[in-house]
Amino acid sequence: MPTSNRAIVFRSEIDQATRYTREWGGEVRDKLKTEAVLIFDYEDGDANPVNFVDSLKNHDPLAVFLFDHGSDGDVYGEQQNQLAPLLSLHNADLTKDRVVAVVACSSARLLGPRCIREGCVAYHGYDEPFGFYSWTAYYNAFKECAIELFMKLAEGQSFRQGHNSSQAKMGRYIREWLRKPPDNRAPYAIAAMRSNKKCQKLLGNGNATIK
C-alpha cells in the first residue's frame, strides 16, 4: 500500500502559464514541509515521464500533486523542453490506492474518472480549461483558490473539506469583485473565477486525507 504522509510534487515550466503554476507548486511543497509531510519535488526538466513512474515505484507516495498543462486525458510534464504526458489514460492504473490533485486544464473530464475506475481513492481537478489572470489586483486570488485544497490536505483535512474551502474562497472573491471592482478588468476576472468554480471537481472518496 502507498505510504501515507508522503507526497510527490511535479511542476515544470514550459511556458508563461506554467511559470506561474510552477511557483504555486513550490508554495504547496513548502507548506507540506512545514506540516512534516515527506516531499519528493520534481521541477523543470526533472518533471518528466521517466521520473514520474520511478518516483511512484521508489517512493510509493500516497499523494500525487501535479501542476502543469492538461487535457481531457492527460496531465503533462516536460521532456527535452517539450510537453510530455506524466499521468494519462494509458497509465491511470498507477494511481491505484493513491490520491491525486492537479492544477491543470480539463483532466477531471476523462482522466479523473478513469483513475477512479482503476482504484484511485480521490481525484481533484478541473473538467474544463482552468483560467487565471496575472494582473496584480487578481493574481493572488487565483493562486490562493487554486492551492487551497493542497494547503488543507497538508494540514490533515480531507479532500471534501479542502474542496469546499476552495469553493467558498472563490465565491468570496467573486462577490467582492462584484461589489467593489478593483478596475475595469473585473468582469474578465469574475468570469474566469466563476468558470473555475464550476469546473472544479472532486471525484471518489471525499473523506480521504494524505495523513
C-alpha positions in Angstrom: 0.0 0.0 0.0 1.2 3.6 -0.7 2.8 5.4 2.2 0.6 8.0 4.0 2.1 11.4 4.9 4.3 11.1 1.7 3.8 13.1 -1.5 5.3 13.7 -4.9 5.1 17.2 -6.5 5.7 17.6 -10.2 5.9 21.2 -11.5 7.5 22.0 -14.8 8.0 25.4 -16.5 7.4 25.0 -20.3 5.8 28.5 -21.0 4.5 31.6 -19.4 1.4 29.9 -17.8 3.4 27.1 -16.2 5.9 29.7 -14.9 3.1 30.6 -12.6 1.8 27.2 -11.7 5.4 26.0 -11.1 5.5 28.8 -8.4 2.2 27.6 -6.9 3.5 24.1 -6.7 6.6 25.4 -4.9 4.3 27.1 -2.3 2.5 23.8 -1.8 5.8 22.0 -1.4 6.8 24.5 1.3 3.5 24.1 3.1 3.8 20.3 3.1 7.3 20.5 4.6 6.1 22.7 7.4 3.4 20.1 8.2 6.0 17.3 8.3 4.9 15.6 5.1 7.7 13.8 3.3 8.1 15.5 -0.1 9.7 14.5 -3.3 9.8 17.5 -5.5 10.4 17.4 -9.3 10.7 20.7 -11.2 11.5 21.8 -14.7 13.4 19.1 -16.7 13.1 16.7 -13.8 9.3 16.8 -14.1 9.5 14.2 -16.8 7.6 10.9 -17.5 10.5 8.6 -16.5 10.9 10.3 -13.1 7.1 10.2 -12.6 7.0 6.4 -13.0 10.2 5.9 -11.0 9.0 8.2 -8.2 5.8 6.2 -7.8 7.8 2.9 -7.7 10.6 4.0 -5.5 8.9 6.4 -3.0 5.4 4.8 -3.1 3.6 8.1 -2.1 0.0 8.2 -1.1 -0.4 11.7 -2.6 0.3 12.8 -6.2 0.3 16.5 -6.8 0.7 17.9 -10.4 1.0 21.5 -11.6 1.1 21.9 -15.4 -0.9 21.8 -18.6 -3.6 19.2 -19.0 -6.2 17.9 -21.4 -9.2 15.6 -21.1 -6.9 12.5 -20.9 -3.5 13.8 -19.8 -1.6 15.8 -17.2 1.7 16.9 -18.6 5.3 17.5 -17.5 8.2 18.1 -19.8 10.8 16.2 -21.7 13.6 17.9 -23.8 11.7 21.2 -23.4 8.5 19.8 -24.9 5.2 18.8 -23.2 5.2 15.1 -22.3 2.3 13.2 -20.5 3.0 12.2 -17.0 -0.4 10.8 -16.0 -2.7 9.6 -18.8 -5.4 7.3 -19.7 -2.7 4.7 -20.5 -1.1 4.6 -17.1 -4.1 5.6 -14.9 -3.6 2.3 -13.0 -0.6 3.8 -11.3 -3.0 5.8 -9.2 -4.5 2.7 -7.5 -4.8 3.2 -3.8 -3.4 6.8 -4.1 -4.9 10.3 -4.0 -4.4 12.7 -6.8 -4.8 16.5 -7.0 -3.9 18.6 -10.0 -3.9 22.2 -11.2 -4.2 21.7 -14.9 -6.9 22.0 -17.6 -9.7 19.5 -18.2 -8.2 16.3 -16.8 -11.2 15.6 -14.5 -13.3 15.0 -17.6 -11.9 11.7 -18.7 -8.6 11.1 -16.9 -10.1 11.6 -13.4 -12.9 9.1 -13.9 -10.5 6.6 -15.4 -8.2 6.9 -12.4 -11.2 6.3 -10.1 -12.2 3.2 -12.0 -8.6 2.0 -11.7 -8.7 2.2 -7.9 -7.6 5.8 -7.2 -9.1 6.8 -3.9 -9.7 10.5 -4.7 -9.1 12.8 -7.7 -9.3 16.5 -7.6 -9.0 18.7 -10.7 -11.0 20.6 -13.4 -13.2 19.2 -16.2 -12.8 22.3 -18.3 -9.9 24.6 -19.0 -8.5 26.3 -15.9 -8.1 30.0 -16.2 -6.4 32.8 -14.3 -5.1 36.3 -14.7 -1.7 37.6 -13.7 -2.9 41.2 -13.3 -1.8 42.5 -9.9 -5.2 43.1 -8.5 -6.3 39.5 -9.2 -3.3 37.2 -9.3 -3.1 36.3 -5.6 -6.8 35.5 -5.5 -6.5 32.9 -8.4 -3.4 31.4 -6.8 -5.0 31.2 -3.3 -8.1 29.5 -4.7 -6.1 27.0 -6.8 -3.8 25.8 -4.0 -6.4 26.0 -1.2 -7.2 22.2 -1.4 -3.5 21.3 -1.1 -3.0 23.6 1.9 -5.9 22.0 3.7 -4.7 18.5 2.8 -1.2 19.4 4.2 -3.0 20.4 7.5 -4.6 17.0 7.7 -8.1 17.9 6.4 -10.0 15.8 3.9 -10.4 16.3 0.2 -14.0 17.3 0.8 -13.0 19.9 3.3 -10.3 21.3 1.0 -12.7 21.3 -2.0 -15.4 23.1 0.0 -12.9 25.7 1.3 -11.6 26.4 -2.2 -15.2 26.8 -3.5 -16.0 29.1 -0.7 -12.9 31.2 -1.3 -13.8 31.6 -5.0 -17.3 32.6 -4.1 -16.0 35.3 -1.7 -13.7 36.8 -4.3 -16.4 36.8 -6.9 -18.8 38.7 -4.5 -16.0 41.1 -3.5 -15.2 42.0 -7.2 -18.9 42.4 -8.0 -19.4 44.7 -5.0 -16.2 46.7 -5.5 -14.5 46.1 -8.8 -10.7 46.7 -8.5 -10.6 48.1 -12.0 -12.3 47.8 -15.4 -10.9 44.3 -15.9 -13.1 42.9 -13.2 -15.7 41.3 -15.5 -13.0 39.2 -17.1 -11.6 38.1 -13.7 -15.1 37.3 -12.4 -15.9 35.2 -15.5 -12.7 33.2 -15.1 -13.2 32.6 -11.4 -16.8 31.6 -12.0 -15.6 29.1 -14.6 -13.0 27.6 -12.3 -15.6 27.3 -9.5 -18.0 25.5 -11.8 -15.5 23.1 -13.3 -13.5 22.3 -10.2 -14.4 18.6 -9.4 -13.9 16.2 -6.6 -14.1 12.5 -7.6 -14.0 9.5 -5.4 -13.8 9.4 -1.6 -14.2 12.9 -0.3 -13.2 11.8 3.2 -9.7 10.8 2.0 -6.7 12.6 3.6 -3.0 12.4 2.9 -2.1 11.6 6.6 
